[in-house]
Amino acid sequence: MPYLAKFVMSQESVEQSTWLTDLELMHHYTSSTYMTLPRPEELHQLWQVEVPKVAMSHIYLLHQVLSISAHHLASSNPNRPEHSICASQHQNEAIKGLRTALKSITEETCVEVFIASTLLSIGAFAGFSTQKIQQQPRIDDLLDVFVLLRGMKDILERFQATLHNSIIGAFFMKSHIIKPTPVLIHTLAQLQEMTTPDDMDDEIAMLCRDSLTATVAWFQNSISITRRPEARIGMTWCLCVSPEFLDLIRRRHSFALCVVAYYCVILDHAGKSTWYMRGWGAAILQDIANEVEPEWAEVVQWCLTAVQTNSTLEAAHP
C-alpha cells in the first residue's frame, strides 16, 4: 500500500488534539459535515448515523471521520490554521490503521475499510482545497488521488456482493435524475468531437481512443444515474480509464492532458458546490496549459474559457 504514503501530511509542532476537540469535531460532523458528503439527500442516514456507529468500533475510521470534520471546518474558517493541522493529525493516524486493515481485509472487515477509503479520498481532495493559493494542486497531485481512488475500486470489485448487501448498500443504488447542467452538456459535446492525430503512434492512438470512448460513456452514464453527475465524475472518472492512460498523463502526453482538461472543467464546476473539490479544476487546468504542445492550445483554451465563463455566471447569479 505505498500509495497511502502520499497522503501522510507533515506534522506541525502543536499540541495533539484533545478529547474536547475531538468531541467538537464529532458534533460538527454529525450536525453539519455529513450533509456535504456525496448524495446527502439520499444517504444522510448513512453518513450521519451509520458511519459514526461503525467508526466507534474501528479507531482508524474514527480518525478519518474526525479528519473530514476538521477539513470541513478549515474550509469554512481559512483564518483558523489549527483546523487544518488537526485534520492532518487525524488523517495520519487513520492511514496508519488503514494500512494494517488492508493487509488482512476480509468480508467481515471490508465495509469499514471501504468507508475509510472513501473518506480518505475526500480528505485527499480537501487537503488542497483548504490550503492557501501558493499551495495549489498540480497534475501529479491529481494523479496521486487517482491512485487512491483506484484502490477503492479494487476493494469494491473484490467484495461487491458483501458491500451491496451491507449497511452501506444504499451507496450503490441509482439516484434520482435531474436535467444536466449546460457546462456538462457542452463539455461532453467537445469530447465527442475529439479525435487522435493521424501521425500519432498506432498503439498510443488506440489507447487514447479507447480512453476517450470510455470517458464519453462515463459522462453519459453519470448523467443517467445520479442527480449530481459533476460530483460523481469528479470523484470517479479515473476509474474508467486504464493505468496505461494514466501513465500517459504522468508523462505529459498532450492528448491525454487534453482529456484531463475537459475533466477539469467538470471538476471545477463540481467544486462550486462541493467544498472538498474547490479550486482543483482551475489549478490543474492552468498546469495543463503550461505543459501541452502548441497544436493543442486551442483545446485547453476552450476549457479555460469554459471555467472562466462558469465562474462569471456563478458570480452574477450566486
C-alpha positions in Angstrom: 0.0 0.0 0.0 2.8 2.5 -0.8 0.2 4.9 -2.4 -1.1 5.8 1.1 2.2 7.4 1.9 1.3 10.2 -0.4 -1.4 11.4 1.9 0.5 11.4 5.2 0.8 15.1 5.9 3.6 16.9 7.6 3.2 17.3 11.3 3.2 20.7 12.9 4.7 21.5 16.2 1.4 21.9 18.0 -0.3 20.2 20.8 -2.1 17.0 19.8 -5.9 17.0 19.6 -7.5 16.8 23.0 -10.6 14.8 23.8 -12.6 18.0 23.9 -11.5 19.0 20.4 -12.4 15.5 19.2 -15.9 15.8 20.7 -16.3 19.1 19.0 -15.3 17.6 15.7 -17.7 14.7 16.1 -20.5 17.1 16.9 -19.7 19.2 13.8 -19.6 16.0 11.7 -23.0 14.8 12.8 -24.6 18.2 12.7 -23.1 19.7 9.6 -20.3 17.9 7.7 -22.4 14.8 6.9 -24.7 16.9 4.8 -21.9 17.9 2.5 -20.8 14.4 1.6 -21.8 12.5 -1.6 -25.6 12.3 -2.2 -26.7 13.7 1.2 -30.4 13.8 0.1 -30.4 10.1 -0.1 -27.6 9.0 2.1 -28.0 11.2 5.2 -28.8 8.3 7.4 -25.7 6.5 6.3 -23.4 9.5 6.7 -24.9 10.9 9.9 -25.7 7.7 11.9 -24.3 4.5 10.4 -20.8 5.7 9.6 -20.1 7.2 13.1 -21.6 4.0 14.6 -19.2 1.8 12.7 -16.3 4.2 13.5 -16.8 3.7 17.2 -15.5 0.1 16.8 -12.7 0.9 14.4 -10.3 3.6 15.6 -8.7 4.3 12.2 -12.2 5.0 10.7 -12.9 7.3 13.7 -9.7 9.2 13.0 -10.8 9.6 9.3 -14.3 10.8 10.3 -12.7 13.4 12.6 -10.2 14.4 9.9 -13.0 15.1 7.4 -14.8 17.2 10.0 -11.7 19.2 10.7 -11.1 19.7 6.9 -14.7 21.0 6.6 -14.1 23.4 9.5 -10.9 24.6 7.8 -12.7 25.2 4.5 -15.2 27.4 6.3 -12.6 29.2 8.5 -9.5 29.7 6.4 -8.0 32.0 9.0 -8.0 29.2 11.6 -4.9 27.1 10.7 -5.4 24.8 13.7 -8.3 23.1 11.9 -6.0 22.0 9.0 -3.4 20.9 11.5 -5.9 18.8 13.4 -7.2 17.3 10.1 -3.7 16.2 9.1 -3.0 14.7 12.6 -6.2 12.6 12.4 -5.6 11.6 8.8 -2.1 10.4 9.5 -3.5 8.2 12.3 -6.2 7.0 10.0 -3.7 6.0 7.3 -1.6 4.0 9.9 -4.7 2.0 10.8 -5.9 1.6 7.3 -2.6 0.2 6.1 -2.9 -2.5 8.7 -6.5 -3.2 7.9 -5.8 -3.5 4.2 -3.2 -6.3 4.8 -5.9 -8.6 6.1 -9.1 -7.4 4.6 -12.0 -9.9 4.6 -15.7 -9.9 4.1 -16.1 -9.1 7.8 -13.9 -6.0 7.6 -14.5 -4.7 4.0 -17.3 -2.4 5.0 -15.3 -0.2 7.4 -12.2 -0.4 5.0 -14.4 0.9 2.1 -15.9 3.7 4.2 -12.5 4.8 5.4 -11.1 4.7 1.9 -14.0 6.7 0.6 -13.5 9.4 3.3 -9.7 9.3 2.8 -10.3 10.1 -0.9 -12.4 13.1 0.1 -9.7 14.1 2.5 -7.1 13.9 -0.2 -9.1 16.4 -2.3 -9.9 18.5 0.8 -6.2 18.8 1.8 -5.5 21.1 -1.1 -8.9 22.7 -1.2 -8.4 24.2 2.3 -4.8 25.4 1.7 -3.6 28.8 0.6 -3.2 29.8 -3.1 0.6 29.2 -3.1 -0.1 25.5 -2.3 -2.4 24.8 -5.2 -2.6 21.2 -6.5 -0.6 20.1 -9.6 -1.1 17.4 -12.2 0.9 14.9 -10.2 -1.2 15.6 -7.1 -4.3 14.7 -9.0 -2.7 11.5 -10.2 -1.9 10.6 -6.6 -5.6 11.0 -5.8 -6.5 8.9 -8.8 -4.2 6.0 -7.5 -6.1 6.2 -4.2 -9.5 6.1 -5.9 -8.5 3.2 -8.0 -7.5 1.3 -4.8 -11.1 1.8 -3.7 -12.3 0.3 -6.9 -10.2 -2.8 -6.2 -11.9 -3.2 -2.8 -15.3 -2.8 -4.4 -14.6 -5.4 -7.1 -13.3 -8.0 -4.6 -16.2 -7.6 -2.1 -19.0 -6.3 -4.3 -21.8 -8.6 -3.1 -20.9 -8.1 0.6 -20.8 -4.3 0.2 -24.0 -4.1 -1.8 -25.8 -6.1 0.9 -24.3 -4.2 3.9 -25.4 -1.1 5.8 -23.8 0.9 3.0 -25.8 -0.8 0.3 -27.7 2.5 -0.5 -24.4 4.0 -1.6 -24.5 1.9 -4.7 -28.2 2.5 -5.7 -29.3 4.6 -8.6 -30.1 8.2 -7.7 -33.0 10.4 -8.8 -32.2 12.2 -12.1 -32.3 15.9 -12.9 -31.5 17.8 -16.1 -27.7 18.0 -16.7 -26.1 21.5 -16.5 -25.1 23.3 -19.7 -21.4 23.1 -18.8 -21.7 19.3 -18.7 -23.6 19.1 -21.9 -21.1 21.4 -23.8 -18.1 19.6 -22.4 -19.5 16.2 -23.4 -20.1 17.6 -26.9 -16.5 18.7 -27.1 -15.2 15.3 -26.0 -17.4 13.6 -28.6 -15.7 15.7 -31.4 -12.2 15.0 -30.2 -10.0 12.8 -32.5 -6.5 11.5 -32.4 -4.0 12.9 -34.9 -3.1 10.9 -38.0 0.6 10.9 -37.1 0.2 9.5 -33.6 1.8 6.2 -32.9 -0.7 3.4 -33.6 -0.5 1.8 -30.1 -0.8 5.1 -28.3 -3.6 6.2 -30.6 -5.6 3.1 -29.8 -5.0 3.6 -26.1 -6.1 7.3 -26.4 -9.2 6.4 -28.5 -10.3 3.7 -26.0 -9.9 6.1 -23.1 -11.7 8.8 -24.9 -14.6 6.4 -25.7 -14.6 5.3 -22.0 -14.7 8.9 -20.9 -17.7 9.8 -23.0 -19.5 6.7 -21.8 -18.7 7.6 -18.2 -20.0 11.1 -18.6 -23.2 9.8 -20.2 -23.7 7.2 -17.5 -23.2 9.7 -14.7 -25.9 11.9 -16.3 -28.3 8.9 -16.4 -27.8 7.5 -12.8 -27.3 10.5 -10.4 -28.7 13.9 -9.7 -25.2 15.3 -9.2 -23.2 13.9 -12.2 -20.4 16.6 -12.0 -19.6 15.4 -8.4 -19.6 11.8 -9.5 -17.4 12.5 -12.5 -15.0 14.5 -10.3 -14.6 11.6 -7.9 -14.7 8.6 -10.2 -13.7 9.5 -13.8 -10.3 8.0 -13.2 -11.9 4.6 -12.7 -13.0 4.3 -16.4 -9.5 4.8 -18.0 -6.6 2.3 -18.0 -3.5 2.6 -15.9 -1.6 3.0 -19.2 -3.6 6.1 -20.0 -2.9 7.5 -16.5 0.8 6.8 -17.3 0.4 8.9 -20.4 -0.9 11.8 -18.2 2.1 11.4 -15.9 4.4 11.6 -18.9 2.6 14.8 -20.0 1.3 13.3 -23.3 -0.7 16.2 -24.9 -3.7 14.2 -26.0 -4.1 12.7 -22.6 -3.7 16.1 -20.9 -6.4 17.5 -23.1 -8.8 14.7 -22.0 -7.9 15.7 -18.4 -8.5 19.3 -19.3 -12.1 18.5 -20.2 -12.4 16.6 -17.0 -11.1 19.6 -15.1 -14.0 21.8 -16.5 -16.4 19.4 -14.8 -14.2 19.2 -11.7 -14.2 22.9 -11.4 -18.0 23.1 -11.7 -18.3 20.4 -9.1 -16.1 22.5 -6.8 -18.6 25.3 -6.9 -21.0 23.3 -4.7 -18.6 20.7 -3.2 -16.2 22.2 -0.7 -13.5 19.5 -0.9 -13.2 19.8 -4.7 -13.0 23.6 -4.6 -10.1 25.0 -6.6 -8.9 21.8 -8.1 -10.2 22.1 -11.6 -8.9 25.6 -12.4 -5.5 24.9 -10.8 -4.9 21.6 -12.7 -6.2 23.2 -15.9 -3.6 26.0 -15.6 -0.9 23.5 -15.0 -2.0 21.6 -18.2 -1.9 24.9 -20.2 1.8 25.2 -19.3 2.5 21.6 -20.4 0.7 20.9 -23.7 2.2 21.2 -27.1 1.2 24.4 -29.1 -1.1 22.5 -31.5 -3.3 21.5 -28.6 -3.5 25.0 -27.2 -7.0 25.6 -28.7 -8.5 22.7 -26.8 -7.1 23.9 -23.5 -8.2 27.5 -24.2 -11.8 26.3 -24.7 -11.5 24.6 -21.3 -10.1 27.7 -19.7 -12.8 29.9 -21.2 -15.5 27.4 -20.0 -14.2 27.6 -16.5 -13.9 31.4 -16.6 -17.4 31.8 -18.1 -18.9 29.5 -15.5 -17.2 31.4 -12.7 -18.6 34.7 -14.1 -22.1 33.3 -14.3 -21.8 32.0 -10.7 -20.7 35.4 -9.5 -23.6 37.1 -11.3 -26.2 34.6 -10.1 -25.0 33.2 -6.8 
